[in-house]
């Protein structure tokens, strides 16, 4: 493994600048625009690991009641 010549101060400065860029770009996209994204309101697939009594009695009936074909 090789040592990087970047100092801790330079790394932190670059990380903060990158984080600020991501935060600013996310603020420019209002929540109403998410509805216009293709596939944003499509079906969500749910996988179940384990098949306990709690799932059979509570979760599965809820999933089946809200099922759309």
Residue pairs with C-beta under 8 A, 6 or more apart in sequence:
34 40
35 41
43 68
46 63
48 55
48 59
